[in-house]
Amino acid sequence: MPFIKKFLLLIIAIIIANLSITNAAVTLPQIIGNNMVLQRDQPVPIWGNADPGEKIIVIFNHQEKRIKADEDGKWKVWLDPLKASFTPQDLTIKGDNTIILKNVLVGEVWFTSGQSNMAYTMRMNSKVTKTYATGYSPVDELDYAKNKNIRIFLGDRKRLMKVHPNHEGWAYAEDSALRSFSAASYFFAKELYAKLHVPIGVISSAIPGSAIEPWLGATISSTDSTGRILKVDTSKPGKFYPTLIETIAPFAIKGILWYQGETNCFQNESIGYTYKMQLLINEWRSLWNKASLPFYYVQIAPFYYSKSAGKYPLDKYTLPKFWEAQTLALKIPYTGMAVINDLPDNLDNIHPPGKWEVGRRLALIALAKNYHQDIEYSGPMFSKMTIEGNKIIIAFTHTDKGLKSSNGRPLDNFEIAGADGIFKPADVSIDGNKIIVWNPFIKNPVNVRFAWKEDAQPNFYNGDNLPAVPFRTDNPYQNLSL
């Protein structure tokens, strides 16, 4: 018995010693690793875990930051703002152990999220029918993508929750890593690189089929009759928030891209979705501690939602009402919206091709709003209307280069109504930066609507070849304040 007792005590001592060694090791979240891009021109957090009270030194680009781990073993330092650099550098973290991260660049970093159209991979993009008979086609981008200054990080719930001693996760935007990466996110990065000439990093966490609710940092527990959120339960975050959002923050980023909404549209949502977007944006900005963090999103594409056999009754106006809810979210500061109603080639396919154009249009917003390039980033957007006799004059914003038909035919998908509220097809003419709408059988028109059905793929563009935003002049929420 004494021998057995001594043997057990020895085993326990060895286990405790090994646990102490394990606990003493400095560890990093997966988002901080080899090949990463750090955000330029703003403080950059580097954080991790260690033993309580352990002294940590972080060294990068001639900076040296020191800190002690807190009583829970957590630590975080802030690097001073860095200038963009194509020169690969080491980032060193010293504690009781030393970690050296290799091949780190400094440039622009964006975070992207959403559901299947954001998750839609470059592998899927390579199977799209080519729109170019000869020469380069973005369908073949996997054959051309060899730019090691564009780095990608694909968020995975299980992997993000674990410690990765080899500090993998970031990869060059090429080969197998790119095949599995978000196509819209990659083409956004490619456009930014072409215009900014700095390293670009993109982090993408998207889950096919996901509604907006699992991405929220709280559960909505009470709303009013309009869908306005009255109360949330912060003790119950959505299932993707702790695993795919909190594990990324507060990694320094320039902004966020969001491509989601199809699931909530299937649930017949409208203005309620606007309030959910407001909640999500505010929560994510709070997590990154930046109230002005840019948030740019994609207005979902035309699709036959009315054919759905789900539990929610849908009709051909379900999608336009959802488009309206997405447009209303532009009232939230520091937001932007890319319209893609011209991209689908089959309205029974909820995953339209042309993700290269989705990425480009998102990049236009970022280039204009964040990088101060003198470019147009939106199609025509309804501003105001004036009634003159039997005609309605509509004014728009984003018309510096005028208005046009994309196919040379009269503008389509416009409807006009009188006091009875019955909308009928309208004749339309372009008058400079305005349009004139009428129907010869409606003598006293009251309202106009445009692209107000789920299969609308109108030919109304501005001179920058960007499609117009769907609207109705009798929008009941046009005076909504967010």
Long-range contacts (C-beta under 8 A, 24 or more apart in sequence): 23-51, 23-73, 24-50, 24-51, 24-54, 24-95, 24-96, 24-97, 25-50, 25-95, 25-96, 25-97, 26-50, 26-54, 26-56, 26-93, 26-94, 26-95, 26-96, 26-97, 26-99, 27-163, 28-93, 28-99, 28-163, 28-167, 29-160, 29-247, 30-159, 30-160, 30-162, 30-163, 30-164, 30-167, 30-168, 30-169, 30-247, 31-153, 31-160, 31-169, 31-203, 31-247, 31-248, 31-251, 32-101, 32-167, 32-251, 33-101, 33-164, 33-167, 33-168, 33-169, 33-170, 34-101, 34-102, 34-103, 34-104, 34-167, 34-168, 34-170, 35-102, 35-103, 35-104, 35-151, 35-170, 35-171, 35-172, 36-101, 36-104, 36-105, 36-151, 36-153, 36-169, 36-170, 36-201, 37-104, 37-105, 37-106, 37-107, 37-108, 37-109, 37-151, 37-170, 37-199, 37-200, 37-201, 38-79, 38-82, 38-104, 38-105, 38-106, 38-107, 38-109, 38-201, 38-252, 39-82, 39-106, 39-107, 39-108, 39-109, 39-201, 39-252, 39-253, 39-254, 40-81, 40-82, 40-83, 40-84, 40-106, 40-107, 40-108, 40-198, 41-81, 41-82, 41-83, 41-84, 42-81, 42-252, 43-78, 43-79, 43-80, 43-81, 43-252, 44-78, 44-79, 44-81, 44-82, 44-252, 45-76, 45-77, 45-78, 45-79, 45-250, 45-251, 45-252, 46-76, 46-77, 46-78, 46-79, 46-91, 46-93, 47-74, 47-75, 47-76, 47-77, 47-250, 48-74, 48-75, 48-76, 48-93, 49-73, 49-74, 49-75, 50-75, 50-95, 50-96, 51-95, 51-96, 54-95, 54-96, 55-95, 56-93, 56-94, 56-95, 57-92, 57-93, 57-94, 57-95, 58-91, 58-92, 58-93, 58-94, 59-91, 59-92, 59-93, 59-94, 60-89, 60-90, 60-91, 60-92, 60-104, 61-85, 61-89, 61-106, 69-95, 82-106, 84-108, 84-198, 84-199, 85-199, 86-149, 86-198, 86-199, 99-167, 101-167, 105-149, 105-151, 105-199, 105-201, 106-199, 107-149, 107-196, 107-198, 107-199, 107-200, 107-201, 108-192, 108-196, 108-198, 108-199, 108-200, 108-201, 108-254, 109-200, 109-201, 109-202, 109-203, 109-251, 109-252, 109-253, 109-254, 110-185, 110-188, 110-189, 110-192, 110-200, 110-201, 110-202, 110-203, 110-253, 110-254, 110-255, 110-256, 110-257, 110-366, 111-202, 111-203, 111-204, 111-205, 111-248, 111-251, 111-253, 111-255, 111-256, 111-257, 112-182, 112-184, 112-185, 112-188, 112-202, 112-203, 112-204, 112-205, 112-206, 112-256, 112-257, 112-258, 112-259, 113-204, 113-205, 113-206, 113-215, 113-244, 113-245, 113-256, 113-257, 113-258, 113-259, 113-260, 114-206, 114-210, 114-257, 114-258, 114-259, 114-260, 114-298, 115-206, 115-207, 115-208, 115-209, 115-210, 115-211, 115-259, 115-260, 115-261, 115-262, 115-263, 116-206, 116-208, 116-209, 116-262, 116-350, 116-351, 117-184, 117-259, 117-260, 117-262, 117-298, 117-300, 117-301, 117-350, 117-351, 117-352, 117-355, 117-358, 118-182, 118-184, 118-185, 118-204, 118-206, 118-257, 118-258, 118-259, 118-260, 119-182, 119-204, 119-206, 119-207, 119-208, 120-182, 120-183, 120-184, 120-351, 120-355, 121-179, 121-180, 121-181, 121-182, 121-183, 122-178, 122-179, 122-180, 122-181, 122-182, 122-183, 122-186, 123-179, 123-180, 124-183, 124-351, 125-183, 125-353, 125-355, 125-356, 126-179, 128-353, 128-354, 129-345, 129-353, 138-187, 138-356, 141-186, 141-187, 141-190, 141-356, 142-178, 142-179, 145-173, 145-174, 145-178, 145-186, 145-190, 146-174, 147-172, 147-173, 147-174, 147-190, 147-193, 148-172, 148-174, 149-193, 149-199, 149-200, 150-186, 150-189, 150-190, 150-193, 150-199, 150-200, 150-201, 150-202, 151-199, 151-200, 151-201, 151-202, 152-177, 152-178, 152-181, 152-185, 152-186, 152-189, 152-201, 152-202, 152-203, 152-204, 153-201, 153-202, 153-203, 153-204, 154-180, 154-181, 154-182, 154-204, 154-205, 155-203, 155-204, 155-205, 155-244, 155-247, 155-248, 157-240, 157-243, 157-244, 160-243, 160-244, 160-247, 160-248, 161-243, 161-247, 170-201, 173-202, 182-206, 183-355, 183-356, 183-359, 184-257, 184-259, 184-298, 184-355, 184-358, 184-359, 184-362, 185-257, 185-359, 186-359, 187-355, 187-356, 187-357, 187-358, 187-359, 187-360, 187-363, 188-257, 188-359, 188-360, 188-362, 188-363, 188-366, 189-359, 190-359, 191-359, 191-360, 191-363, 191-364, 191-367, 192-363, 192-366, 192-367, 195-363, 195-367, 195-371, 195-373, 196-367, 196-371, 203-248, 203-251, 203-253, 205-240, 205-244, 205-245, 205-248, 206-259, 206-260, 207-240, 207-244, 209-263, 210-240, 210-260, 210-263, 211-260, 211-263, 211-264, 211-267, 212-260, 212-261, 212-263, 212-264, 212-273, 212-276, 212-277, 212-280, 213-238, 213-276, 214-238, 214-239, 214-240, 214-241, 215-240, 215-241, 215-244, 215-245, 215-260, 215-280, 216-241, 216-276, 216-279, 216-280, 216-283, 217-241, 217-245, 217-283, 217-284, 217-286, 217-287, 218-279, 218-283, 220-276, 220-279, 223-272, 223-275, 226-271, 226-272, 227-269, 227-270, 227-271, 227-272, 227-273, 227-274, 227-275, 228-275, 229-275, 229-276, 229-278, 229-279, 232-279, 241-283, 245-284, 245-287, 246-287, 249-284, 249-287, 249-288, 250-287, 250-288, 250-289, 253-288, 253-293, 254-294, 254-366, 254-370, 255-293, 255-294, 255-295, 255-296, 255-366, 255-370, 256-284, 256-293, 256-294, 256-295, 256-296, 257-296, 257-297, 257-298, 257-362, 258-295, 258-296, 258-297, 258-298, 259-297, 259-298, 259-358, 260-297, 261-299, 261-300, 261-322, 261-326, 262-300, 262-303, 262-350, 264-322, 265-300, 265-305, 265-318, 265-319, 265-322, 266-305, 266-308, 266-310, 266-312, 266-314, 267-312, 268-312, 268-313, 268-314, 268-318, 269-322, 269-325, 270-321, 270-322, 270-324, 270-325, 271-324, 271-325, 271-328, 271-477, 271-480, 272-325, 273-322, 273-325, 273-326, 274-325, 274-326, 274-328, 274-329, 274-477, 274-480, 274-482, 277-326, 277-329, 277-332, 278-329, 278-332, 278-482, 281-329, 281-332, 281-335, 292-333, 292-334, 293-334, 294-334, 294-335, 294-336, 294-366, 294-369, 294-370, 295-332, 295-334, 295-335, 295-336, 296-335, 296-336, 296-337, 296-338, 296-362, 296-365, 296-366, 297-326, 297-329, 297-335, 297-336, 297-337, 297-338, 298-337, 298-338, 298-340, 298-358, 298-362, 299-323, 299-326, 299-327, 299-337, 299-338, 299-339, 299-340, 299-341, 299-469, 300-326, 300-340, 301-340, 301-341, 301-343, 301-344, 301-350, 301-352, 302-341, 302-344, 302-347, 302-454, 302-455, 302-456, 302-457, 303-344, 303-347, 303-348, 303-349, 303-350, 303-454, 304-347, 304-348, 304-454, 304-455, 305-454, 306-454, 307-348, 316-453, 316-454, 316-455, 317-452, 317-453, 317-454, 318-454, 319-453, 319-454, 320-451, 320-452, 320-453, 320-454, 320-456, 320-470, 320-472, 323-451, 323-469, 323-470, 324-470, 324-471, 324-472, 324-475, 324-477, 327-469, 327-470, 327-471, 328-477, 328-480, 328-482, 329-482, 331-480, 331-481, 331-482, 332-482, 334-369, 336-365, 336-366, 336-369, 336-377, 336-378, 337-365, 337-378, 337-469, 338-362, 338-364, 338-365, 339-378, 339-379, 339-466, 339-467, 339-468, 339-469, 339-470, 340-467, 341-451, 341-456, 341-457, 341-458, 341-467, 341-470, 342-406, 342-457, 342-458, 342-467, 344-457, 347-454, 347-455, 361-466, 364-466, 375-464, 376-400, 376-401, 376-462, 376-464, 376-466, 377-466, 378-466, 378-469, 379-460, 379-461, 379-462, 379-464, 379-466, 379-467, 379-468, 379-469, 380-460, 380-461, 380-462, 380-466, 380-468, 380-469, 381-468, 381-469, 381-471, 382-450, 382-469, 382-471, 382-473, 385-448, 385-473, 387-445, 387-446, 390-438, 390-440, 390-442, 390-443, 390-444, 390-445, 391-436, 391-437, 391-438, 391-445, 392-416, 392-436, 392-437, 392-438, 392-445, 392-447, 392-448, 392-473, 393-431, 393-434, 393-435, 393-436, 393-437, 394-434, 394-435, 394-436, 394-437, 394-448, 394-473, 395-433, 395-434, 396-433, 396-434, 396-435, 396-462, 396-468, 398-462, 398-464, 398-466, 399-433, 399-462, 399-463, 400-462, 400-463, 400-464, 401-462, 401-463, 401-464, 402-430, 402-432, 402-433, 402-462, 402-463, 403-430, 403-432, 403-433, 403-434, 403-435, 403-460, 403-461, 403-462, 403-463, 404-430, 404-461, 404-462, 404-463, 405-430, 405-459, 405-460, 405-461, 406-459, 406-460, 406-461, 406-465, 406-467, 407-459, 409-459, 411-435, 411-458, 411-459, 411-460, 412-458, 412-459, 412-460, 413-450, 413-451, 413-452, 413-453, 413-456, 413-457, 413-458, 413-459, 413-460, 414-448, 414-449, 414-450, 414-460, 415-448, 415-449, 415-450, 415-452, 416-442, 416-445, 416-447, 416-448, 417-442, 417-445, 417-446, 417-447, 417-448, 417-449, 418-442, 418-443, 418-444, 418-445, 418-446, 419-444, 419-446, 421-446, 421-447, 423-447, 423-449, 423-452, 435-460, 446-474, 447-472, 447-473, 447-474, 448-472, 448-473, 449-473, 449-474
